[in-house]
Amino acid sequence: MIAHLLKEKSVPLVLFFLICSIPSFAFAEERKTSNKEVKDADYYFMLGLTYKTTDKYQESADAYKQAIGIKPDYAQAHFNLGLVYIIMDDKGSALDVYKILKDLDEYLANLLFDKIYP
């Protein structure tokens, strides 16, 4: 996965995912084992990163959708969901995410579009 991003010269994205995902493992697992219902968009975002870095892409997509459900204007969660759809070879869903994202964050929307249509 990381080697693939490096080949596409997406080093800033690679660094972002590495920096964000390292602390997410412990954080997500600690919160996941709690019996109380979690309603925190950031928790689901970090859980999505955790699943993504462990190649559990469907679980990652589901976690990002949870984050978006709690905070619909969460641009980074939309962007990451789009990336996961691309990894899952679902360009149609990634394009749907792009259409929403372009109203939230034009820069991230353009990055996602460039990943959908390299």
Secondary structure, DSSP 8 states (H G I E B T S, - for coil): -HHHHHHTT-HHHHHHHHHHHTTHHHHHHHHHT-SS----HHHHHHHHHHHHHTT-HHHHHHHHHHHHHH-TT-HHHHHHHHHHHHHTT-HHHHHHHHHHHHHH-HHHHHHHHHHH--
